[in-house]
Amino acid sequence: MRLFGHHISRQTLILAGVEILLIMLSLELALIALIDEAVDQRSLLGLNLVIAAGMTLIMMTMGLYDREARAQAGSQGLDDMLRIAASLLVTLAAIAAIGSAFPDMVPILDTFLVGASLIFVALAGERLVYRRVSRSDAFAHRILVLGSGSRAMTLETASTHANAHNPYKILAFVAVESADALEVPANRTMTLKNGQTLLKLARSIKTEEIVVAIRERRNSLPIKDLLECKLHGITVTDISSFFEREHQRLQLDSMNSSWLIFGSGFRQSWFGNLVKRVFDILLSLILLLVALPVMLITSIAIKLDSPGPILYWQTRVGLGNKPFEICKFRSMRTDAEKDGQPRWAAGNDDRITRVGRVIRTLRIDELPQILNVLKGEMSFIGPRPERPLFVEQLSKQIPYFLARHSIRPGISGWAQVRYPYGASVQDAKEKLQYDLYYVKNHTLFLDILIILETVRVVLLGRGAR
């Protein structure tokens, strides 16, 4: 479902709601054990709700509501418990810090200390049940795909990927005569028998949604059958909209220009731009103030580690395809591109200095870009700005690449937190799918979610080079 323009699965919302209730219930039980009946516990109910919501945000930052991160974890049960424990410690530290400033909060700290064990047991048990239920076919959203060509194959690949953990199950692919050539495995396809309608087939296998994945639709799209299915309560969805909803990206291989033109999104309003600009300035000033000691230490370390300037300026392409000079901490040797040929950073790149490797892992090298944000050349959240040569090359090889320049580039972004560092044309194509999702659906709400995910990425050091 959509929440402030962003697609969030109902499973995630239900999971977060249940866990807020479990945290509140655990705190209430702790209150009963610690506080005598003379205390009006109803007055603490609101505070428990605030603590529960705050801990849920911390759990979100830890990646506990990220379906893809959960699927990629080696041991999900152990991984969940470790992240829940870390979330409890961070919440405890936050309450202790607030309690030191406000002595009246001390009873709440005592309550949380007692309630922490209850919260851990409740959440760990609930996660165990959730993992089993969410993976059960009985609770999966049942999908029938119309088409068996290249577009349909992108759905098959996404659903059978080694790390896939999707809340839907593809029942079958229906081959359509005179449409695309068969690319889906034959054992996954079916055809309509004589006298059988698409509605009868869909009902016979208990289909909840039909996804249209036909590339060449002229004279091959069964309009009457699809309309009949829709009129009888079966959802009919275009494959591009399906990918956008389920995977929070725009799938380039399944997308038409007409879908982009006539679909929703890509809104640009003066009020929205003003809100985003004010948010950028306030957040940049706060980050600059907080990170100033780190930036000072980094400057000294760079100077002592290798000869050359502390900062370096590099031309990037920004809003409206206009070039600007980006500012970063220097993390490579001064002769990193002595031949003058731009190159992507590679894994274990020998051009990176010792200090540079640390600050790139922790994303500290990006902090001077705050100056670009304050100057209005960048936003805090947006697509990563690329170098002119890469833009020229990629725009020729990847469709819609220049669409990412319709908004200001950002220090962090949806592609940066959803996909690891890219160093090839294929990586750029994968990241563009997330960039286009952000350009289409960007709101202040999505910006805040990206900031929370950025914190997680920085803490885990994922995808840095």
C-alpha positions as CSV (number, residue, x, y, z in Angstrom):
1,M,0.0,0.0,0.0
2,R,1.0,3.6,-0.4
3,L,2.0,5.7,2.6
4,F,2.8,9.3,1.7
5,G,3.5,8.3,-1.8
6,H,5.9,5.5,-0.8
7,H,5.0,1.8,-1.3
8,I,5.2,-0.1,1.9
9,S,4.0,-3.7,2.3
10,R,1.0,-4.4,4.5
11,Q,3.1,-7.2,6.2
12,T,5.7,-4.6,7.3
13,L,3.0,-2.3,8.7
14,I,1.3,-5.1,10.5
15,L,4.6,-6.3,11.9
16,A,5.6,-2.9,13.2
17,G,2.1,-2.4,14.7
18,V,2.3,-5.8,16.5
19,E,5.7,-5.0,17.8
20,I,4.7,-1.6,19.2
21,L,1.9,-3.3,21.1
22,L,4.3,-6.0,22.4
23,I,6.8,-3.4,23.6
24,M,4.0,-1.4,25.3
25,L,2.6,-4.6,26.9
26,S,6.0,-5.5,28.3
27,L,6.5,-2.0,29.8
28,E,3.0,-2.2,31.3
29,L,3.9,-5.5,33.0
30,A,7.1,-4.0,34.3
31,L,5.2,-1.1,35.7
32,I,2.8,-3.4,37.5
33,A,5.8,-5.2,39.1
34,L,7.6,-2.0,40.1
35,I,5.0,0.7,40.9
36,D,2.4,0.5,43.6
37,E,-1.3,0.8,42.8
38,A,-1.4,4.4,44.1
39,V,0.4,5.5,40.9
40,D,-1.9,6.3,38.0
41,Q,-0.5,4.1,35.3
42,R,-2.8,5.6,32.7
43,S,-0.6,8.8,32.9
44,L,2.3,6.6,31.8
45,L,0.5,5.0,28.9
46,G,1.4,7.9,26.5
47,L,5.0,7.8,27.6
48,N,5.2,4.0,26.9
49,L,3.7,4.6,23.5
50,V,6.5,7.1,22.8
51,I,9.2,4.7,24.0
52,A,7.6,1.9,21.9
53,A,7.5,4.0,18.8
54,G,11.0,5.3,19.4
55,M,12.4,1.7,19.7
56,T,10.5,0.7,16.6
57,L,12.3,3.5,14.7
58,I,15.6,2.2,16.1
59,M,14.7,-1.3,14.9
60,M,13.9,0.1,11.5
61,T,17.4,1.7,11.5
62,M,18.9,-1.7,12.4
63,G,17.2,-3.1,9.3
64,L,14.6,-5.3,11.0
65,Y,11.8,-4.1,8.7
66,D,13.9,-4.4,5.5
67,R,12.7,-7.4,3.6
68,E,15.7,-7.6,1.3
69,A,18.2,-7.2,4.2
70,R,16.4,-10.0,6.1
71,A,16.5,-12.3,3.0
72,Q,20.3,-11.7,2.6
73,A,21.1,-12.4,6.3
74,G,23.0,-15.7,6.7
75,S,21.1,-16.9,9.8
76,Q,17.9,-14.9,10.1
77,G,16.9,-16.1,13.5
78,L,20.2,-15.3,15.1
79,D,20.6,-12.1,13.1
80,D,17.1,-10.9,14.3
81,M,17.9,-11.6,17.9
82,L,21.2,-9.7,17.7
83,R,19.6,-6.7,16.1
84,I,16.8,-6.7,18.6
85,A,19.4,-6.8,21.4
86,A,21.3,-3.9,19.8
87,S,18.0,-1.9,19.5
88,L,17.3,-2.5,23.2
89,L,20.8,-1.2,24.1
90,V,20.4,1.9,22.0
91,T,16.9,2.6,23.4
92,L,18.3,2.1,26.9
93,A,21.2,4.5,26.2
94,A,18.7,7.1,24.9
95,I,16.4,6.8,27.9
96,A,19.5,7.1,30.3
97,A,20.7,10.2,28.5
98,I,17.3,11.8,28.7
99,G,17.0,10.7,32.3
100,S,20.3,12.4,33.3
101,A,18.8,15.7,32.0
102,F,15.4,15.1,33.5
103,P,15.4,13.3,36.9
104,D,11.7,12.7,36.7
105,M,12.5,10.1,34.0
106,V,14.4,7.8,36.4
107,P,11.4,5.6,37.2
108,I,10.9,5.1,33.5
109,L,14.6,4.0,33.2
110,D,14.0,1.5,36.0
111,T,10.9,0.3,34.2
112,F,12.7,-0.2,31.0
113,L,15.5,-2.1,32.7
114,V,13.0,-4.6,34.0
115,G,10.9,-4.6,30.8
116,A,13.9,-5.1,28.5
117,S,14.1,-8.8,29.1
118,L,10.3,-9.1,28.6
119,I,10.6,-7.1,25.4
120,F,13.4,-9.3,24.1
121,V,11.6,-12.5,24.8
122,A,8.3,-11.2,23.3
123,L,9.9,-9.8,20.1
124,A,12.2,-12.9,19.6
125,G,9.2,-15.2,19.9
126,E,7.0,-13.0,17.7
127,R,9.8,-12.9,15.0
128,L,10.0,-16.7,15.1
129,V,6.3,-17.0,14.5
130,Y,6.4,-14.3,11.8
131,R,9.2,-15.9,9.8
132,R,7.3,-19.2,9.6
133,V,4.0,-17.5,8.8
134,S,5.4,-15.1,6.2
135,R,7.1,-18.0,4.3
136,S,4.0,-20.1,4.3
137,D,2.3,-20.4,0.9
138,A,-1.0,-20.2,2.7
139,F,-0.4,-16.5,3.5
140,A,1.3,-15.6,0.2
141,H,-0.4,-13.2,-2.3
142,R,-1.3,-15.4,-5.2
143,I,-0.3,-14.1,-8.6
144,L,-1.1,-15.2,-12.2
145,V,1.2,-13.7,-14.9
146,L,-0.3,-13.1,-18.3
147,G,2.6,-13.5,-20.7
148,S,5.6,-15.9,-21.1
149,G,8.2,-13.7,-22.9
150,S,11.1,-11.6,-21.8
151,R,9.1,-9.4,-19.5
152,A,7.4,-12.3,-17.8
153,M,10.9,-13.8,-17.3
154,T,12.0,-10.8,-15.3
155,L,9.3,-11.7,-12.8
156,E,10.3,-15.4,-12.7
157,T,14.0,-14.4,-12.1
158,A,13.0,-12.0,-9.3
159,S,10.8,-14.6,-7.6
160,T,13.3,-17.5,-7.9
161,H,16.4,-15.5,-6.9
162,A,18.5,-17.2,-4.3
163,N,17.9,-14.4,-1.8
164,A,14.3,-13.8,-2.7
165,H,11.8,-13.5,0.1
166,N,8.7,-12.2,-1.6
167,P,5.2,-11.8,0.0
168,Y,3.7,-13.2,-3.2
169,K,3.6,-16.5,-5.1
170,I,3.6,-16.8,-8.8
171,L,1.1,-19.6,-9.6
172,A,1.8,-19.8,-13.4
173,F,2.4,-17.9,-16.6
174,V,-0.3,-17.9,-19.2
175,A,1.1,-18.0,-22.7
176,V,-0.8,-15.8,-25.2
177,E,-0.9,-16.6,-28.9
178,S,0.7,-14.1,-31.3
179,A,2.4,-12.4,-28.4
180,D,6.0,-12.7,-27.2
181,A,8.2,-15.7,-27.8
182,L,8.3,-18.3,-25.0
183,E,11.2,-17.6,-22.6
184,V,9.7,-18.8,-19.3
185,P,10.4,-22.5,-18.6
186,A,7.7,-24.7,-20.2
187,N,6.8,-26.3,-16.8
188,R,5.8,-22.9,-15.5
189,T,3.5,-22.0,-18.4
190,M,-0.1,-22.9,-19.3
191,T,-2.5,-22.0,-22.1
192,L,-6.2,-21.6,-22.1
193,K,-8.1,-24.7,-23.1
194,N,-11.0,-24.7,-25.6
195,G,-13.9,-22.9,-24.0
196,Q,-11.9,-21.9,-20.9
197,T,-11.8,-18.2,-20.1
198,L,-9.1,-16.4,-18.2
199,L,-11.6,-15.8,-15.3
200,K,-12.3,-19.5,-15.0
201,L,-8.6,-20.3,-15.0
202,A,-7.9,-17.6,-12.4
203,R,-10.7,-18.8,-10.1
204,S,-9.7,-22.5,-10.5
205,I,-6.2,-21.8,-9.0
206,K,-7.5,-19.2,-6.6
207,T,-5.7,-16.2,-8.2
208,E,-5.8,-12.9,-6.3
209,E,-4.1,-10.7,-8.9
210,I,-3.2,-10.9,-12.6
211,V,0.0,-9.2,-13.7
212,V,0.1,-8.3,-17.4
213,A,3.6,-8.9,-18.7
214,I,3.2,-8.9,-22.5
215,R,5.7,-6.8,-24.4
216,E,3.9,-6.6,-27.7
217,R,0.3,-5.8,-26.8
218,R,-1.1,-4.7,-30.1
219,N,-3.7,-7.3,-31.3
220,S,-2.6,-9.7,-28.6
221,L,-3.9,-8.3,-25.3
222,P,-7.1,-10.0,-24.2
223,I,-8.9,-6.8,-23.2
224,K,-12.4,-8.5,-22.7
225,D,-10.9,-11.3,-20.5
226,L,-9.0,-8.9,-18.4
227,L,-12.0,-6.6,-17.9
228,E,-14.1,-9.6,-16.9
229,C,-11.6,-10.6,-14.3
230,K,-11.4,-7.1,-12.9
231,L,-15.2,-6.8,-12.8
232,H,-15.3,-10.0,-10.8
233,G,-12.9,-8.8,-8.1
234,I,-9.5,-10.0,-9.4
235,T,-6.9,-7.2,-9.4
236,V,-5.3,-6.5,-12.8
237,T,-1.9,-4.8,-12.7
238,D,0.7,-3.8,-15.3
239,I,4.1,-5.4,-14.7
240,S,5.8,-2.0,-14.3
241,S,3.4,-1.0,-11.5
242,F,3.8,-4.4,-9.9
243,F,7.6,-4.1,-9.7
244,E,7.3,-0.5,-8.4
245,R,4.9,-1.7,-5.6
246,E,6.6,-4.9,-4.6
247,H,10.3,-4.1,-5.1
248,Q,10.4,-0.3,-4.7
249,R,12.2,0.2,-8.1
250,L,11.2,0.8,-11.7
251,Q,12.2,-2.2,-13.7
252,L,13.8,-0.9,-16.9
253,D,13.3,-4.1,-18.9
254,S,9.6,-4.0,-18.4
255,M,8.9,-0.3,-18.7
256,N,7.3,1.7,-21.5
257,S,7.6,5.5,-22.0
258,S,3.8,5.7,-22.1
259,W,3.6,4.2,-18.6
260,L,5.9,6.9,-17.3
261,I,4.0,9.6,-19.1
262,F,0.4,8.6,-18.1
263,G,1.2,7.2,-14.7
264,S,1.3,8.9,-11.4
265,G,4.3,10.5,-9.8
266,F,7.1,12.8,-11.0
267,R,5.4,15.7,-9.3
268,Q,7.3,19.0,-9.0
269,S,5.7,21.8,-7.1
270,W,7.1,25.0,-5.7
271,F,5.8,24.2,-2.3
272,G,7.3,20.7,-2.3
273,N,10.6,22.1,-3.5
274,L,10.5,24.7,-0.8
275,V,9.9,22.2,1.9
276,K,12.7,20.0,0.7
277,R,15.1,22.9,0.5
278,V,14.3,24.1,4.0
279,F,14.7,20.5,5.2
280,D,18.1,20.3,3.4
281,I,19.4,23.5,5.0
282,L,18.3,22.6,8.5
283,L,19.6,19.1,8.3
284,S,22.9,20.2,6.8
285,L,23.5,22.8,9.5
286,I,22.8,20.3,12.2
287,L,25.0,17.6,10.7
288,L,27.8,20.2,10.2
289,L,27.6,21.1,13.9
290,V,27.6,17.5,15.1
291,A,30.3,16.3,12.6
292,L,32.7,19.2,13.0
293,P,35.0,17.3,15.5
294,V,35.0,14.3,13.2
295,M,35.8,16.5,10.2
296,L,38.7,18.2,12.1
297,I,40.2,14.8,13.1
298,T,39.8,13.5,9.5
299,S,41.6,16.6,8.1
300,I,44.6,16.0,10.4
301,A,44.7,12.3,9.6
302,I,44.6,12.9,5.9
303,K,47.4,15.5,6.2
304,L,49.6,13.1,8.2
305,D,48.9,10.0,6.1
306,S,49.9,11.1,2.6
307,P,51.0,14.2,0.7
308,G,48.4,16.4,-1.0
309,P,45.4,18.5,-0.2
310,I,42.8,17.6,2.4
311,L,39.9,18.3,0.2
312,Y,39.5,17.8,-3.5
313,W,37.0,19.2,-6.0
314,Q,35.7,17.2,-8.9
315,T,33.2,18.0,-11.7
316,R,29.9,16.2,-11.4
317,V,26.6,16.5,-13.3
318,G,23.7,17.9,-11.4
319,L,20.2,19.3,-11.8
320,G,19.3,19.9,-15.4
321,N,22.5,18.2,-16.7
322,K,24.5,21.2,-15.4
323,P,28.0,20.5,-14.2
324,F,29.2,21.6,-10.7
325,E,32.2,21.1,-8.5
326,I,31.6,18.5,-5.7
327,C,33.7,18.8,-2.5
328,K,34.9,15.6,-0.7
329,F,37.7,14.6,1.6
330,R,40.6,13.2,-0.4
331,S,40.7,9.4,0.0
332,M,43.1,8.5,-2.9
333,R,46.6,9.3,-3.8
334,T,47.2,12.6,-5.7
335,D,48.3,10.5,-8.8
336,A,45.2,8.3,-8.7
337,E,44.3,9.4,-12.3
338,K,47.6,10.5,-13.6
339,D,46.6,9.5,-17.1
340,G,43.6,11.8,-16.9
341,Q,41.2,9.0,-17.6
342,P,38.2,8.8,-15.1
343,R,37.8,5.3,-13.5
344,W,35.3,3.8,-11.1
345,A,36.8,2.7,-7.8
346,A,37.3,-1.1,-7.6
347,G,37.3,-3.5,-4.7
348,N,40.7,-3.3,-2.8
349,D,41.6,-0.3,-5.1
350,D,45.4,0.3,-4.5
351,R,44.9,4.0,-5.2
352,I,43.0,4.5,-1.9
353,T,45.1,5.6,1.0
354,R,45.1,4.0,4.5
355,V,43.0,6.9,6.0
356,G,41.0,7.0,2.8
357,R,39.9,3.3,3.2
358,V,38.6,4.1,6.7
359,I,36.7,7.3,5.8
360,R,35.2,5.7,2.7
361,T,33.9,2.7,4.7
362,L,32.3,5.1,7.3
363,R,31.2,7.5,4.5
364,I,33.1,10.3,6.3
365,D,34.6,11.4,2.9
366,E,31.1,12.5,1.9
367,L,30.7,15.1,4.7
368,P,32.2,18.1,2.9
369,Q,29.3,17.8,0.4
370,I,27.3,19.7,3.1
371,L,28.9,22.8,1.4
372,N,27.3,21.8,-1.9
373,V,24.0,21.3,-0.2
374,L,24.1,24.8,1.4
375,K,25.1,26.3,-1.9
376,G,22.0,24.7,-3.5
377,E,24.0,22.5,-5.9
378,M,22.9,19.3,-4.1
379,S,20.2,18.0,-1.9
380,F,20.7,15.9,1.2
381,I,18.7,13.1,-0.4
382,G,18.8,12.4,-4.2
383,P,20.5,10.4,-6.9
384,R,24.3,10.2,-6.7
385,P,25.9,12.8,-9.0
386,E,28.1,11.2,-11.6
387,R,31.1,12.5,-13.6
388,P,30.5,14.0,-17.0
389,L,32.3,11.2,-18.9
390,F,30.3,8.5,-17.1
391,V,27.1,10.4,-17.8
392,E,27.9,10.6,-21.5
393,Q,28.7,6.9,-21.7
394,L,25.8,5.7,-19.5
395,S,23.1,7.9,-21.2
396,K,24.0,6.2,-24.5
397,Q,23.8,2.7,-23.1
398,I,21.0,2.9,-20.5
399,P,17.5,4.2,-21.4
400,Y,16.1,7.0,-19.2
401,F,19.4,7.6,-17.5
402,L,19.2,11.4,-17.9
403,A,15.8,11.4,-16.1
404,R,17.7,11.2,-12.8
405,H,18.9,14.8,-13.4
406,S,15.4,16.2,-13.2
407,I,16.0,16.8,-9.4
408,R,19.1,17.8,-7.4
409,P,21.6,15.0,-6.7
410,G,22.1,14.0,-3.1
411,I,24.7,13.0,-0.5
412,S,22.6,9.9,0.1
413,G,19.7,8.4,-1.8
414,W,17.4,5.5,-2.4
415,A,19.8,3.7,-4.8
416,Q,22.8,4.2,-2.4
417,V,21.0,2.5,0.5
418,R,19.3,-0.2,-1.6
419,Y,22.2,-1.3,-3.8
420,P,25.9,-1.7,-3.1
421,Y,28.6,0.5,-4.7
422,G,28.4,0.3,-8.5
423,A,31.5,0.0,-10.7
424,S,30.1,-1.1,-14.1
425,V,27.4,-0.3,-16.6
426,Q,25.3,-3.1,-15.3
427,D,25.6,-1.7,-11.7
428,A,24.7,1.7,-13.0
429,K,21.6,0.2,-14.7
430,E,20.5,-1.6,-11.5
431,K,21.0,1.6,-9.4
432,L,19.1,3.7,-12.0
433,Q,16.0,1.6,-11.3
434,Y,16.1,2.8,-7.7
435,D,16.9,6.3,-8.7
436,L,13.9,6.5,-11.0
437,Y,11.7,5.2,-8.2
438,Y,12.9,8.0,-6.0
439,V,12.5,10.6,-8.7
440,K,8.9,9.4,-9.3
441,N,7.8,9.1,-5.7
442,H,10.1,11.4,-3.6
443,T,8.5,13.0,-0.6
444,L,9.7,14.3,2.8
445,F,8.5,11.0,4.3
446,L,10.7,9.0,1.9
447,D,13.7,11.3,2.6
448,I,13.3,10.5,6.3
449,L,13.2,6.8,5.6
450,I,16.3,7.0,3.5
451,I,18.1,8.9,6.3
452,L,17.3,6.1,8.7
453,E,18.6,3.5,6.2
454,T,21.7,5.6,5.6
455,V,22.5,5.3,9.3
456,R,22.2,1.6,9.1
457,V,24.4,1.4,6.0
458,V,27.1,3.6,7.6
459,L,27.0,1.5,10.8
460,L,27.4,-1.7,8.9
461,G,29.8,-0.3,6.3
462,R,27.9,-2.0,3.5
463,G,28.8,-1.3,-0.1
464,A,31.7,1.1,0.5
465,R,34.8,1.2,-1.7
